[in-house]
Amino acid sequence: MERTPGCNVDSTYGFNKLIGEEDMHDEVQPNYPFPFSDEGMQQAPRSSMTRHRLAAVSLVLLAVVLLMVDIGLGIHYNDLKDTHLTLEDTELINHELTALQDTYKTAVDSMNDYMKKRDSETSRQKQTNWEWEHQTKRSTDYKKALAKMTEDIASLRYQLPMTRDGCIQCPPGWILRNSMCYYFPFSNIDGMKSWPKAREFCQTHGGDLAIIDSKDKENATVTHLLRKLDPEAIQGFWIGLKNTEVKGIWKWLNGKTMVEGYWMDGEPNNIDREVCVGVYAKENFFMAWSDVRCDARGMKWICEKAPTNVS
């Protein structure tokens, strides 16, 4: 059917009109006993047009629904695609994490092995140190025992000398050293004395204050003091040495001038009439003397006399 140019035709009306006319031509009019009116003939085409409109609207709605479903499926697909990529990334991360964990486990195992070896070496080293300390202690003990035996032998040699006339001996409480008898008042019974009182005591017992005029005598005397006294004790013992009226000249009680002295650092200082001498228990026996006031009463003393011959 041709459309006349320039004319505005209602497409819906034309469509309905064509349908109505064709239907009118194709259909055989029945012979009704009663004739139809014009109003009834007009209602039939209108009813058919309404049905076609409903069908068109339904198709449009269906198309919209299908479009929405298509869009939804596209979005869902994209979501699935994104989720798939995230899973791949997660799998990659898990793989790398597993590799790192394996590396870490290997490092930890290596470290544990190293620490076990280190502990083993430390234990062996500790045992070696213990053995070294033990051997050092044994060596020290042997040295001490040897020193004591040497002293004991020397003491026996001094106490039991033999002469052509027989044995010599000392009174009870005195000790024999280098063929001379010595008395050390270590007990508290004897108390303390000044230098003159100490000399008087020695003379009463047949002797005098000790003369220590040699290195051997000095060593033997100080060693004996160290063995008998508390190492922390500071106790002086008078000896037979005194400063003369001539300043700086020290003489023994036998009248001989002192040749070699064994003074502490700074001694003799001759302060406040310190003209008498005391010996002290010092590890270094070369530095064991100090000058002291003769009237000092906090001093012990050492007596010396010749032994008695026994046939």
Secondary structure, DSSP 8 states (H G I E B T S, - for coil): ----TT----HHHHHHHHHHHHHHHHS-----SS---HHHHHHHHHHHHHHHHHHHHHHHHHHHHHHHHHHHHHHHHHHHHHHHHHHHHHHHHHHHHHHHHHHHHHHHHHHHHHHHHHHHHHHHHHHHHHHHHHHHHHHHHHHHHHHHHHHHHHHHHHHS-EETTEEEE--TT-EEETTEEEE---STTS--B-HHHHHHHHHHTT-EE----SHHHHHHHHHHHHHHS-TT---EEEEEEEE-SSTT-EEETTS-B-----B-TT----TTS--EEEEE--SSGGG-EEEE-TT--SBEE-EEE--EEE-
